[in-house]
Amino acid sequence: MNYALIPSPTTSVWHLGPFPIRAYALCIIAGMVVATLLMEQRLRHRGVAPWTSLDMVVWAVPFGIVGARIYHLITSPQDYFGSGGDPVRALYIWEGGLGIWGAVAGGALGAWIASRQIGLPLSVFADALAPALPVAQAIGRFGNWFNNELYGKVTTLPWGLQVHEMDSANPGHATMIDGEPVTRPDLYHPTFLYEVVWDLGVGALVWLLDRKFKFGRGRAFALYVMAYTAGRFWIEMLRTDEANHFFGIRLNVFVSILVFLGAAIYFVVMRGPRAYVVPIDAPDKAPEPAASSDVSTVDVDAKDAARKMPTGYQVVSEERFLAYQRTGVLPPADGEKSAVDEKDAEPAEVTSPPAGEN
């Protein structure tokens, strides 16, 4: 008899009175909470007002869920709209079926709307979220473990996963015979665990490299995308759950390759430190904070800032810019070197120009 090193749960839903409590939903919510707290810490380190992350989350999360579901429906339409499918089940997100690429695209749209309302560049949010998002994904993957789904091919490795046959007549529970759960005869690659480990490694990698190189301009997020898709490529090749294929290869493998290439191109094109421009006479103290909408900046090329910068403006770091935008007060430089003097400075962050300039 085979004994799996990694058993699977026999129950993924519990009832609190008439209300079902689903493990899948709890894992997704826990991941969102952890990611928000990590992003909040990184935003505060950049000088952003406390709990600005919540202003972004209330937009990004709903858009992300909708986007994730739409991606799943597009890539697996036969489950809901094909012969024998039930279109109403397309709304049952608690049963699973959320695509990461749809979540990222939908969440990005929601974050863009929030960034426009708050008055901060979207790249600030993206870079703050970059090491937090894979941690959220790692936590969310435990929902697949509870559901006994998305496992890999048969394996004889000592960390093989035992999988239960789930009861379609009693969703969220394993099929029981004589009081014992029915299990599949083989052991399988625990692809959920592979992705958990990979995602945590991606989060640590992005955090460490961004801390050392201070990528800026959305490049930390691009690094996350590249690292995640590299892992998703080989993990996807191990999975055996139903999926659409092209040339015998799972659709998500092609998506991973394309997204990786897009992120790599962005990472290279947007290389260089971030720079912002504010008025030279920006106050170092103010009688009362100014609203972010009252603060104007202009896009420049930091290499040629002395030539291109409008009269009366100066280049400052991201931290000083964010503090200025939040309070209307430009904090002291604390001995930092101006981006204009950096020999390897690259194009500045694109921000809204002052009225009358273009």
ABEGO torsion letter per residue (X at the ends): XBBBABBBBABABBBBEABBBBAAAAAAAAAAAAAAAAAAAAAAAAGBBBGAAAAAAAAAAAAAAAAAAAAAAAABAAAAABBGBBAAAAABAAAEGBBAAAAAAAAAAAAAAAAAAAGBBAAAAAAAAAAAAAAAAAAAAAAAAAAGBGBBBBBABAABBBBBBBBAABBGBBBBBGGBBBBBABBBBBAAAAAAAAAAAAAAAAAAAAAAAGAEGGAAAAAAAAAAAAAAAAAAAABABBBBBBGGBBAAAAAAAAAAAAAAAAAAAABEBBBBBBBAABBABBABBBBAAABBBBBBBAAAAAAABBBGBBBBBAAAAAAAAAAGBBBBAGGBBBAAABAABBBBBBBBBBBGBX
